[in-house]
Amino acid sequence: MIYRPFLWQIPWMLFAIKGLLLLLCLVFFFLYRRDGDQWKWPLAGSGLAGLVVLAAGFFVTPLPPGGNPIPYHKAVGHVLGQRVSRDGASARVILVQSPGMHYYKADAVLAAERAGFVQGLGSATELVEYRPPIEDLDPEEEDVEEYLHVKGWGKDFATWLEGQAPADALVSFIGLPARMSKSSMEKLPPAYMLSHSSVDEESPLVLSGKLKAFATYRSDYDSSSKPTGSGPEKLFEARYQLIDMPGK
């Protein structure tokens, strides 16, 4: 199921609205009983609104396992930003994210990743942003993930990268293309990324020495567990781990 965060997907908010409308219905009912027809329309309006909210409850998409993902994505951005900052001043950084809300990530998630990264970096930096062009794919199809992590965006990314001025670092929240030419690899700045699968130690990216660090899910990650604190580092530790590449 594709997750798109919006107001109705917050369960406590939905219950609060139902409770408020029920209270209004009771108030207007007693006023109608006491004062007559002048309260008829407010009573009917609150009752109709209650029915609409009740019906909307059947179409609410539940939050994914582990709760609202937005704080976790912001935490990943924060930690990657800190890691880039640790390696020295970065005046120009390439930021790679998913294509956006028409696919498996919503605008709120993308904004959280970006905001967390800027916060973690802690310095004024020129961000050059890239998103794979996959507008021709059906957002409900399973091949979106396959496209991002296996198939064709590498060619477009290589062409785009060739036209860019040198950057001090690259941060990607969707990994990097599985296949990159030697010339593209040489053009690639030091890379930091979120990887949803294990990084192959024999991959050209790793062997090139370009990959400095990556975040990935903890091996003992439990979607039902709660973070022990509310700061970005605690949120990150509850779900991810940051792995520095040897000798980097």
NUVEX-535061 format. One record per residue: residue number from 0; residue in three letters; chain; y negated, z negated, x of N, C-alpha, C in turn. Coordinates in steps of 0.2 Angstrom, whole numbers, padded with zeros to 4 digits. Each point is the difference from the previous one (the first is absolute). Layout:
<sites>
NUM,Ala,A,Y,Z,X,Y,Z,X,Y,Z,X
...
</sites>
This chain:
<sites>
0,Met,A,0006,0000,0004,-0006,0000,-0004,-0006,0000,0004
1,Ile,A,-0005,0004,-0001,-0006,0001,0004,-0005,-0006,-0002
2,Tyr,A,-0002,-0004,0004,-0005,-0005,-0001,-0007,0002,0000
3,Arg,A,-0003,-0001,-0005,-0008,0001,-0001,-0003,-0006,-0002
4,Pro,A,-0003,-0004,0004,-0003,-0006,-0002,-0006,0001,-0005
5,Phe,A,-0001,-0003,-0005,-0005,0000,-0005,0000,-0006,-0004
6,Leu,A,-0006,-0001,-0004,-0001,-0007,-0003,0006,-0002,-0004
7,Trp,A,0003,0004,-0004,0006,-0002,-0004,0006,-0002,0003
8,Gln,A,0000,0001,0007,0006,-0001,0003,0000,-0008,0003
9,Ile,A,-0005,-0003,-0001,0000,-0007,0002,0002,-0005,-0006
10,Pro,A,0006,-0002,0000,0003,-0004,-0006,-0004,-0005,-0003
11,Trp,A,-0003,-0004,0005,-0004,-0006,-0003,-0006,0002,-0004
12,Met,A,-0003,0006,0003,-0006,0003,-0004,0002,0002,-0007
13,Leu,A,0006,0003,0000,0002,0003,-0007,0001,-0006,-0005
14,Phe,A,0003,-0005,0003,0002,-0006,-0004,-0007,-0004,-0002
15,Ala,A,-0005,0000,0004,-0006,-0003,-0001,-0004,0004,-0006
16,Ile,A,0001,0006,0001,-0004,0004,-0006,0004,-0001,-0006
17,Lys,A,0006,0000,0000,0004,-0001,-0007,-0002,-0007,-0003
18,Gly,A,0000,-0005,0005,-0002,-0007,-0003,-0007,0000,-0002
19,Leu,A,-0005,0004,0003,-0007,0000,-0002,0000,0003,-0007
20,Leu,A,0003,0006,-0001,0000,0003,-0006,0003,-0004,-0006
21,Leu,A,0005,-0003,0002,0004,-0005,-0005,-0005,-0005,-0003
22,Leu,A,-0004,-0003,0005,-0005,-0005,-0001,-0005,0002,-0005
23,Leu,A,-0003,0006,0002,-0005,0003,-0004,0002,0002,-0007
24,Cys,A,0006,0002,-0001,0003,0001,-0006,0000,-0006,-0004
25,Leu,A,0002,-0005,0002,0001,-0007,-0003,-0007,-0002,-0002
26,Val,A,-0005,0000,0004,-0007,-0002,-0001,-0003,0005,-0006
27,Phe,A,0001,0006,0001,-0003,0005,-0005,0004,-0001,-0007
28,Phe,A,0006,-0002,0000,0004,-0001,-0006,-0003,-0006,-0004
29,Phe,A,-0001,-0006,0004,-0003,-0006,-0003,-0007,0001,-0003
30,Leu,A,-0004,0004,0004,-0006,0002,-0002,0000,0004,-0006
31,Tyr,A,0004,0005,0000,0001,0004,-0006,0002,-0004,-0006
32,Arg,A,0005,-0005,0001,0002,-0004,-0006,-0006,-0004,-0002
33,Arg,A,-0004,-0002,0004,-0006,-0005,-0002,-0006,0004,-0002
34,Asp,A,-0002,0005,0003,-0006,0004,-0002,0000,0006,-0003
35,Gly,A,0007,0003,-0001,0000,0006,-0003,0000,0006,0004
36,Asp,A,-0002,0006,-0004,0001,0007,0003,-0004,0001,0006
37,Gln,A,-0005,-0004,0002,-0004,0002,0006,0004,0000,0006
38,Trp,A,0006,-0004,0000,0004,0000,0006,0006,0004,-0001
39,Lys,A,0000,0005,-0005,0006,0004,-0001,0001,0005,0006
40,Trp,A,-0005,0003,0002,0000,0005,0005,0002,-0003,0007
41,Pro,A,-0004,-0005,0002,0002,-0003,0006,0008,-0002,0001
42,Leu,A,0002,-0003,-0006,0007,-0002,0000,0005,0007,0000
43,Ala,A,-0002,0005,-0003,0004,0006,0000,-0001,0003,0007
44,Gly,A,-0006,0000,0004,0000,0003,0006,0004,-0004,0005
45,Ser,A,-0001,-0007,0000,0004,-0004,0005,0008,0001,-0001
46,Gly,A,0002,0001,-0006,0007,0001,-0002,0002,0006,0003
47,Leu,A,-0004,0006,-0001,0002,0006,0002,0000,0000,0008
48,Ala,A,-0005,-0003,0003,0000,0000,0007,0007,-0004,0003
49,Gly,A,0002,-0005,-0004,0006,-0004,0002,0006,0005,0000
50,Leu,A,0000,0004,-0005,0006,0005,-0001,0000,0005,0006
51,Val,A,-0006,0002,0002,0000,0005,0005,0002,-0003,0007
52,Val,A,-0002,-0006,0001,0002,-0003,0006,0007,-0002,0000
53,Leu,A,0003,-0002,-0006,0007,-0001,0000,0004,0006,0001
54,Ala,A,-0002,0006,-0003,0003,0006,0001,0000,0003,0008
55,Ala,A,-0006,-0002,0003,-0001,0002,0007,0005,-0004,0004
56,Gly,A,0002,-0006,-0002,0005,-0004,0004,0006,0004,0001
57,Phe,A,0002,0004,-0004,0006,0004,0001,0000,0005,0005
58,Phe,A,-0006,0002,0002,-0001,0006,0005,-0002,-0003,0006
59,Val,A,0000,-0006,0001,-0003,-0003,0007,0006,0001,0005
60,Thr,A,-0002,0003,0006,0004,0000,0005,0000,-0007,0004
61,Pro,A,0006,-0003,0001,0000,-0006,0003,-0002,0001,0008
62,Leu,A,-0003,-0006,0003,-0001,0000,0007,0007,0001,0004
63,Pro,A,-0001,0004,0005,0006,0001,0004,0003,-0007,0003
64,Pro,A,0006,0000,0003,0003,-0006,0003,-0005,-0003,0005
65,Gly,A,-0001,-0006,0000,-0005,-0003,0005,-0007,-0001,-0003
66,Gly,A,-0001,0003,-0006,-0007,-0001,-0003,-0005,0005,0002
67,Asn,A,-0006,-0001,-0001,-0005,0005,0001,0000,0002,0008
68,Pro,A,0001,0007,0001,0000,0002,0007,-0006,0001,0004
69,Ile,A,-0006,0000,-0004,-0006,0001,0003,-0002,-0005,0006
70,Pro,A,0001,-0006,-0001,-0002,-0005,0005,0004,0001,0007
71,Tyr,A,0007,0002,-0002,0004,0002,0006,-0002,0006,0004
72,His,A,-0002,0005,-0003,-0003,0006,0003,-0006,-0001,0004
73,Lys,A,-0004,-0005,-0003,-0006,-0002,0003,0001,-0004,0007
74,Ala,A,0006,-0004,-0001,0002,-0004,0006,0003,0005,0005
75,Val,A,0003,0005,-0001,0003,0004,0005,-0006,0004,0003
76,Gly,A,-0005,0002,-0004,-0006,0003,0004,-0003,-0005,0004
77,His,A,-0001,-0006,-0002,-0003,-0005,0004,0003,-0001,0007
78,Val,A,0007,-0001,0000,0004,-0001,0006,0000,0006,0004
79,Leu,A,0000,0006,-0002,0000,0006,0004,-0007,0001,0003
80,Gly,A,-0005,-0002,-0004,-0007,0000,0003,-0001,-0005,0006
81,Gln,A,0003,-0006,-0001,0000,-0005,0005,0004,0003,0006
82,Arg,A,0005,0003,-0001,0004,0003,0006,-0003,0005,0004
83,Val,A,-0004,0005,-0004,-0004,0005,0003,-0005,-0003,0004
84,Ser,A,-0004,-0005,-0003,-0005,-0004,0004,0002,-0003,0006
85,Arg,A,0006,-0003,0000,0003,-0003,0006,0000,0004,0006
86,Asp,A,0001,0007,-0002,0001,0005,0006,-0006,0002,0003
87,Gly,A,-0006,-0002,-0003,-0007,0002,0002,-0004,0003,-0005
88,Ala,A,-0006,0001,0002,-0005,0003,-0005,0002,0007,-0002
89,Ser,A,0000,0002,-0006,0002,0006,-0003,-0006,0003,-0004
90,Ala,A,-0004,0005,0003,-0005,0003,-0003,0001,0005,-0005
91,Arg,A,0006,0003,0000,0002,0005,-0004,0008,-0001,-0002
92,Val,A,0001,-0001,-0006,0007,-0001,-0002,0002,0005,-0006
93,Ile,A,0006,0003,0001,0003,0004,-0006,0004,-0005,-0004
94,Leu,A,-0002,0001,-0007,0004,-0004,-0005,0004,0004,-0004
95,Val,A,0006,0000,0000,0005,0004,-0004,0003,-0004,-0006
96,Gln,A,-0001,0002,-0006,0002,-0003,-0006,0004,0005,-0005
97,Ser,A,0003,-0003,-0005,0003,0004,-0005,-0004,0005,-0004
98,Pro,A,0002,0005,-0003,-0005,0004,-0004,-0004,-0003,-0006
99,Gly,A,0003,-0006,-0002,-0004,-0004,-0005,0003,-0001,-0007
100,Met,A,-0004,-0001,-0005,0002,-0003,-0006,0004,0005,-0004
101,His,A,0000,0006,0002,0004,0005,-0004,0007,0000,0002
102,Tyr,A,0002,-0004,0005,0007,-0001,0003,0002,-0007,-0001
103,Tyr,A,0003,-0002,0005,0003,-0007,0000,-0005,-0006,0002
104,Lys,A,-0006,0002,0002,-0004,-0005,0001,-0007,0001,-0004
105,Ala,A,-0003,-0006,-0002,-0006,0000,-0004,-0006,0000,0004
106,Asp,A,-0005,0001,-0002,-0007,0000,0003,-0001,-0007,0003
107,Ala,A,0002,-0005,-0004,-0001,-0007,0001,0004,-0002,0007
108,Val,A,0006,0002,0000,0004,-0001,0006,-0003,0003,0006
109,Leu,A,-0002,0006,0000,-0003,0004,0005,-0007,-0004,0003
110,Ala,A,-0004,-0002,-0005,-0006,-0003,0001,0002,-0007,0004
111,Ala,A,0005,-0003,-0002,0002,-0007,0003,0002,0001,0007
112,Glu,A,0004,0006,0001,0002,0001,0007,-0006,0001,0005
113,Arg,A,-0004,0004,-0003,-0006,0002,0004,-0005,-0006,0001
114,Ala,A,-0001,-0004,-0005,-0004,-0006,0001,0003,-0005,0005
115,Gly,A,0006,-0001,-0001,0004,-0005,0004,-0001,0003,0008
116,Phe,A,0001,0006,0001,0000,0003,0007,-0007,-0001,0003
117,Val,A,-0005,0001,-0004,-0007,0000,0002,-0002,-0008,0002
118,Gln,A,0003,-0004,-0005,-0001,-0007,0001,0003,-0003,0007
119,Gly,A,0006,0002,0001,0004,-0002,0005,-0003,0003,0007
120,Leu,A,-0002,0006,0000,-0003,0003,0006,-0006,-0004,0002
121,Gly,A,-0004,-0002,-0005,-0006,-0004,0002,-0006,0003,0004
122,Ser,A,0000,0007,0000,-0005,0003,0004,-0002,0006,-0004
123,Ala,A,-0006,0003,0002,-0003,0006,-0003,0004,0006,0003
124,Thr,A,0004,0004,-0004,0004,0005,0002,-0001,0006,-0004
125,Glu,A,0000,0006,0003,0000,0006,-0004,0008,0002,-0002
126,Leu,A,0001,0000,-0007,0006,0001,-0003,0001,0007,-0002
127,Val,A,0005,0004,0003,0001,0007,-0002,0006,0000,-0004
128,Glu,A,0000,0001,-0007,0005,-0001,-0004,0004,0007,-0002
129,Tyr,A,0007,-0001,0000,0004,0006,-0002,0006,-0003,-0005
130,Arg,A,0001,0005,-0005,0005,-0001,-0005,0004,0006,0000
131,Pro,A,0007,0000,0000,0004,0006,-0001,-0002,0004,-0006
132,Pro,A,-0001,0006,0000,-0001,0004,-0006,0006,0002,-0004
133,Ile,A,0002,-0004,-0005,0006,0001,-0004,-0001,0001,-0007
134,Glu,A,-0006,0003,-0002,-0002,0001,-0007,0005,0004,-0004
135,Asp,A,0004,0004,0004,0005,0005,-0004,0006,-0004,-0002
136,Leu,A,0001,-0006,0002,0006,-0004,-0002,-0001,-0004,-0007
137,Asp,A,0005,0000,-0003,0000,-0004,-0007,0001,-0008,0002
138,Pro,A,-0005,-0004,-0002,-0001,-0007,0002,0006,-0004,-0002
139,Glu,A,0004,0003,-0005,0006,-0004,-0002,0007,0002,0004
140,Glu,A,-0001,0005,0004,0006,0002,0004,0002,-0004,0006
141,Glu,A,0006,-0001,0001,0002,-0004,0006,-0001,0003,0006
142,Asp,A,-0002,0007,0000,-0001,0003,0007,-0007,-0002,0003
143,Val,A,-0004,-0004,-0003,-0006,-0002,0003,0001,-0004,0006
144,Glu,A,0004,-0005,-0001,0002,-0004,0006,0003,0004,0006
145,Glu,A,0004,0005,-0002,0004,0004,0005,-0005,0004,0003
146,Tyr,A,-0005,0003,-0004,-0005,0004,0003,-0004,-0004,0006
147,Leu,A,-0002,-0006,-0002,-0005,-0004,0004,0004,-0001,0007
148,His,A,0006,-0002,-0001,0004,-0003,0006,0004,0005,0004
149,Val,A,0002,0006,-0004,0005,0004,0004,-0003,0007,0000
150,Lys,A,-0003,0003,-0005,-0001,0007,-0001,-0007,0002,0003
151,Gly,A,-0004,0004,-0004,-0005,0005,0002,-0007,-0003,0002
152,Trp,A,-0002,-0006,0000,-0007,-0002,0001,-0001,0000,0008
153,Gly,A,0005,0001,0004,-0001,0000,0007,-0004,0006,0002
154,Lys,A,0001,0006,-0003,-0003,0006,0002,-0007,-0001,-0002
155,Asp,A,-0002,-0002,-0006,-0007,-0001,-0002,-0004,-0005,0004
156,Phe,A,0004,-0005,0002,-0003,-0006,0004,-0002,0003,0007
157,Ala,A,0005,0004,0003,-0001,0002,0007,-0006,0005,0000
158,Thr,A,-0001,0004,-0005,-0005,0005,-0001,-0007,-0004,0000
159,Trp,A,0000,-0005,-0005,-0006,-0004,-0001,-0002,-0004,0007
160,Leu,A,0005,-0003,0003,-0001,-0004,0006,-0003,0005,0006
161,Glu,A,0002,0006,0000,-0002,0005,0005,-0007,0001,0000
162,Gly,A,-0003,-0001,-0006,-0007,0001,-0001,-0005,-0006,0000
163,Gln,A,0004,-0005,0002,-0004,-0007,0000,-0002,-0001,0008
164,Ala,A,-0006,-0004,0000,-0002,-0002,0006,0004,-0006,0003
165,Pro,A,0000,-0001,0006,0005,-0006,0002,-0002,-0006,-0003
166,Ala,A,0005,-0004,-0002,0000,-0007,-0003,0003,-0005,0004
167,Asp,A,-0002,-0006,-0001,0002,-0006,0004,0007,-0003,-0002
168,Ala,A,0001,0001,-0007,0006,-0002,-0003,0002,0003,-0006
169,Leu,A,0006,0000,-0002,0002,0003,-0007,0004,-0006,-0003
170,Val,A,-0002,-0001,-0007,0003,-0005,-0004,0003,0003,-0006
171,Ser,A,0006,0000,-0001,0003,0003,-0006,0004,-0005,-0004
172,Phe,A,-0001,0001,-0007,0004,-0005,-0005,0006,0004,-0003
173,Ile,A,0001,0006,0003,0006,0004,-0003,0004,0002,0006
174,Gly,A,0000,-0003,0006,0004,0002,0005,-0003,0007,0003
175,Leu,A,0003,0003,0004,-0002,0007,0003,0005,0005,-0001
176,Pro,A,-0001,0006,0000,0005,0006,-0001,0006,-0001,0004
177,Ala,A,0006,0001,-0002,0006,0000,0004,0000,0005,0005
178,Arg,A,-0003,0006,-0001,0000,0005,0005,-0007,0002,0002
179,Met,A,-0002,-0001,0007,-0006,0002,0002,0001,0004,0007
180,Ser,A,-0004,0005,0000,0000,0004,0006,-0002,-0004,0006
181,Lys,A,0001,0003,0006,-0002,-0003,0006,-0008,0000,0001
182,Ser,A,-0003,0005,-0002,-0007,0001,0000,-0003,-0005,-0005
183,Ser,A,0003,-0001,-0006,-0003,-0005,-0005,0001,-0007,0003
184,Met,A,0006,-0001,0003,0001,-0007,0003,-0005,-0002,0006
185,Glu,A,-0002,0005,0004,-0005,-0001,0005,-0007,-0001,-0003
186,Lys,A,-0001,0003,-0006,-0007,-0001,-0003,0000,-0007,-0004
187,Leu,A,0006,-0003,-0001,0000,-0006,-0004,-0003,-0006,0004
188,Pro,A,-0004,-0004,-0003,-0003,-0006,0004,0005,-0005,-0001
189,Pro,A,-0001,-0006,0003,0005,-0006,0000,0001,-0001,-0008
190,Ala,A,0006,-0001,-0002,0001,-0001,-0007,0003,-0007,-0002
191,Tyr,A,-0002,-0002,-0006,0002,-0006,-0003,0002,0002,-0007
192,Met,A,0005,-0003,-0003,0002,0002,-0007,0004,-0005,-0004
193,Leu,A,0000,0002,-0006,0005,-0004,-0005,0006,0005,-0001
194,Ser,A,0005,-0003,0002,0007,0005,-0001,0004,-0004,-0005
195,His,A,0002,0004,-0005,0005,-0003,-0005,0007,0000,0002
196,Ser,A,0001,0003,0006,0007,0000,0002,0000,-0001,0008
197,Ser,A,0006,-0001,0003,0000,-0002,0007,-0002,0006,0004
198,Val,A,-0004,-0002,0005,-0002,0005,0005,0005,0002,0005
199,Asp,A,0002,0006,0000,0005,0003,0005,-0002,-0001,0007
200,Glu,A,0003,-0003,0004,-0002,-0001,0007,0001,0006,0004
201,Glu,A,0003,0005,-0002,0001,0006,0003,-0004,0006,-0003
202,Ser,A,-0005,-0002,-0005,-0004,0005,-0003,-0005,0002,0005
203,Pro,A,-0003,0007,0000,-0005,0002,0004,-0006,-0004,0000
204,Leu,A,-0002,-0003,-0005,-0006,-0004,-0001,0001,-0006,0005
205,Val,A,0006,-0004,-0001,0001,-0005,0004,0000,0001,0008
206,Leu,A,0004,0006,0001,0001,0002,0007,-0007,0002,0003
207,Ser,A,-0004,0002,-0004,-0007,0003,0003,-0004,-0006,0002
208,Gly,A,0001,-0006,-0002,-0004,-0006,0002,-0006,0000,-0004
209,Lys,A,-0001,0004,-0005,-0006,0000,-0005,0000,-0006,-0005
210,Leu,A,0006,-0001,-0002,0001,-0006,-0005,-0001,-0007,0004
211,Lys,A,-0005,-0003,-0002,-0001,-0007,0003,0003,-0006,-0004
212,Ala,A,-0001,0001,-0007,0003,-0006,-0004,0001,0003,-0007
213,Phe,A,0005,-0003,-0003,0001,0002,-0007,0002,-0006,-0004
214,Ala,A,-0002,0000,-0007,0002,-0005,-0004,0005,0002,-0005
215,Thr,A,0005,-0004,-0001,0006,0002,-0005,0002,-0006,-0004
216,Tyr,A,0004,0001,-0005,0003,-0005,-0004,0004,-0005,0004
217,Arg,A,-0001,-0007,-0001,0004,-0004,0003,0008,0001,-0002
218,Ser,A,0004,-0002,0005,0007,0001,-0002,0003,-0005,-0005
219,Asp,A,-0004,-0006,0000,0002,-0005,-0005,-0005,0000,-0006
220,Tyr,A,-0003,0006,-0001,-0005,0000,-0006,0003,-0001,-0006
221,Asp,A,-0003,-0005,-0004,0003,-0001,-0007,-0006,0001,-0005
222,Ser,A,0001,0005,-0004,-0006,0001,-0005,-0002,-0005,-0004
223,Ser,A,0005,-0005,-0001,-0002,-0006,-0005,-0003,-0006,0004
224,Ser,A,-0001,0001,0006,-0003,-0006,0004,-0007,0001,0000
225,Lys,A,-0003,-0006,0000,-0008,-0001,0000,-0002,-0001,0007
226,Pro,A,-0006,0003,0002,-0003,-0002,0006,-0002,-0008,0001
227,Thr,A,0000,-0002,0006,-0001,-0007,0001,-0008,-0002,0000
228,Gly,A,-0004,0006,0000,-0007,-0001,0000,-0003,0006,-0003
229,Ser,A,-0007,0000,0000,-0003,0005,-0003,-0004,0005,0004
230,Gly,A,-0001,-0002,0007,-0003,0005,0005,0004,0006,0001
231,Pro,A,-0004,0005,0003,0004,0006,0001,0006,0000,0005
232,Glu,A,-0001,-0004,0005,0006,-0001,0004,0006,-0003,-0003
233,Lys,A,-0001,-0005,-0005,0006,-0003,-0003,0003,0005,-0005
234,Leu,A,-0005,0004,-0004,0003,0005,-0004,0004,0005,0004
235,Phe,A,-0003,0002,0005,0004,0005,0005,0007,-0003,0002
236,Glu,A,0000,-0006,0002,0006,-0003,0002,0005,-0001,-0005
237,Ala,A,-0002,0000,-0006,0005,-0001,-0006,0004,0006,-0001
238,Arg,A,-0003,0006,0002,0004,0006,-0002,0001,0004,0006
239,Tyr,A,-0004,0000,0005,0000,0005,0006,0001,-0004,0007
240,Gln,A,0001,0004,0005,0000,-0002,0007,-0003,0005,0004
241,Leu,A,-0004,-0002,0005,-0003,0005,0004,0004,0001,0007
242,Ile,A,0002,0006,0002,0004,0001,0006,-0004,0004,0005
243,Asp,A,-0001,-0003,0006,-0004,0003,0005,0005,0004,0004
244,Met,A,-0001,0006,0002,0004,0004,0004,0001,-0003,0007
245,Pro,A,0006,0001,0003,0000,-0003,0007,-0004,0003,0005
246,Gly,A,-0003,-0004,0004,-0004,0003,0005,-0007,0002,-0002
247,Lys,A,-0002,0000,-0007,-0006,0002,-0002,-0005,-0005,-0001
</sites>
